Amino acid sequence: MNQIIESSNPILLLVAVILTFMASYTSIDLLILLRTSETNKRFLFLGGSFSMGMAIWTFNFFGILAFDQNGAGAYNIPVTILSMVLGVALAGMGFMFVSTEKIRFLHVCCCSLLLTLSVLSNYIIGMYALNNGIFYHLAVLLGSFLLIMAMFLCSFMILFYANHWNRKNKLWFKPLSTLIVTVAIAEGHFLLARSMPAKEPIKNVEQLVNDTPFVINLVFFVSVLIVAGLIGSAMIINKRLAKSDKYLRDFRYALDQSAIVAITDSDGKITYVNDKFVQISKYSEEELMGRSHSIISSGYHTQAFYKEMWQTISSGKTWKGEICNKAKDGTLYWVDTTIVPFMKRKKPYQYISIRTDISARKRAEADLKETMKDIRDIHYALDQSAIVAFTDEKGNITKVNDKLCDISHYSREELIGRNHNILNSGYHSREFFQDMWSTISKGNVWKGELRNRSKDGNYYWVGTTIVPFLDEDGKPYQYISIRTDITKRKETEDMLHRQDKLAAIGQLAAGVAHEIRNPLTTIKGYAEYLQLDEQNDERSEFLEIILDEIERVNDIVEDFMVLAKPQSMNLEEENMVSIIQSVFSFLEIEAKKKNISFYLEYNQENIIVRCDKNRIKQVFLNFARNSMDAMPNGGTINAAIQIKGQNVSIVFKDTGGGIPPEALKKLGEPFFTTKSTGNGLGLMVSYNIIENHGGTVEVESEINKGTVFHIELPAANGKQEQ
């Protein structure tokens, strides 16, 4: 080997070593970038493979040229290009093994083997390019091959498996690996030259020195080609790196403008904060560096909260959540936080936390939560105390509370989508509802009292307030009606009203009844005396009329006396079915003459009420007679008896002409009647009798459809079996 080195041109060998080192360094640098870069991987791979292949080809080319200067002029160019392509291809195949995410020892061995084959193939093809034959010493060739492969293996072991060295020594990894690769290529050339020498010895070595112009031009050309390639590659790489750096700077600027950023090491110590972190925490950068995030802890969150967070990020997972922190001046602020761990060998080596200030949102959420609580409380209070319904702008029901369902006996499904006509009792006039709608459609609040009818036919009164909700144009888009059940109050008012009238009538009756009765008795006696001797038929008829009118006045006086001094009631348990049957039997002959039919419905034979039988019979007889008077052309009277809870419900329904709404309101008042004859005291007395028994009377009537009297009396001994 010493003979080979001494017979070579030292200038060409020095140039070969320098160019090989430069190409090898570029190749290793690109290989490192290939493993760490997320983009341009194909470019980096091709660049690294080309640089390593050129490093091997360069030294073999100049090494052979330095040894055989006479053969330089006879170099076979196609074979030379073949050796260059083969060197790059084998280098690329070797780099494929060390380009994977996880590099194993076997991968490094395969890469070293392929690079050794590249050195061997370049030497053999280079010798054939000079038209020289070779022969080999097998033992020396095998030893040389293993030594070259060992040097490549050592170089890549240093590059990929020396992570236990400290950070400062890592700076020498690439230069040291490059130096070993260069030595492996150079040493490989000389070892192969010894193990596979040319068949014919080279003569006149000094002739190359005398042929200086050709050698210098050839060396200069190849040197310029390699250097230009390396400089071009470096420029492209630097340009791409500059572009990546600009992208990173822009990304960092955008992040700094929009987010609060901090980076910590694996122990949670802060290593970087941006300006927004400093601004919101009111700590300086120097006060934050080296400290943990406990410096801004507010004490709001529990230890379990932070334990769960650390368990998440220490396992390599991203953590997201909301954290309440405390600034240096003691103010609290909320941040929406994302913590991303950066992993190395399956362990986090640093964390980046990206936060967004959500203090304003949290304050809004707290205010909203408080408002929602107030609304729920108001809603609960309304549901407990009022009957509530929502309707759209057309009056269709959109929402009801439980109390409306309870009092109306309709389910939600039956009410939703319907208007309030479903509850209309017919008591109020059309003008009443027109006035109400005129008020609320103008955006004004309406207040009043309404009588409604439930699903089972019962009536109830509600004090009502209707509030319109207005849109941006000032037009109602929905209404809320808040009602209060005032049925008991209205019944009490009606009863007091009637009692006041009864008291007034009673006082009048007490003052004049006797004074009227005495003259009536005298007049009646003389009229009967005159009738006995009267022979004239016309005068006799006049006397008969006088007696009838005296009897009618006497009946009025009797009613006055009843109102003035009510008789004590004889209460006993009586069967309502039997009483109504007896009333219908009493009126049967008269009803047949008027073409009127009676029907009685009941769900059991004995429906008992504790009452004064004669008084109750008087009431039923009065209601039946009124129904008969309302059907001069015939019709039907239907009576129905049934038990409702603790009351007995009795209904009289006729098919007469009905009572007008304005007259219906006055029904039961003294001296008011819808008939051509009568004084209205009968209904007033009937109402009084029912009220004295603890019951109620409701009247429902529609023109041309008839009238219905609803009577309710307390059942004997409370609720009876149905």
HUPE-V886292 format. One record per helix or strand. SS is the DSSP state (a for helix, b for strand). FROM is the first residue (numbers start at 1). TO is the last residue. If there is no record, write none. Layout:
# HUPE-V886292
<<SS/FROM/TO> <SS/FROM/TO>>
This chain:
# HUPE-V886292
<<a/2/6> <a/10/36> <a/41/67> <a/70/74> <a/77/97> <a/105/129> <b/134/134> <a/138/161> <a/169/195> <b/198/198> <a/207/210> <a/212/258> <b/260/265> <b/270/273> <a/275/281> <a/285/288> <a/293/296> <b/297/297> <a/303/314> <b/319/326> <b/332/344> <b/347/357> <a/359/385> <b/387/392> <b/397/400> <a/402/408> <a/412/415> <a/420/423> <b/424/424> <a/430/441> <b/446/453> <b/459/470> <b/476/485> <a/487/533> <a/537/564> <b/572/575> <a/576/593> <b/596/602> <b/608/611> <a/613/629> <b/635/644> <b/647/654> <a/661/664> <a/681/692> <b/696/702> <b/706/715>>
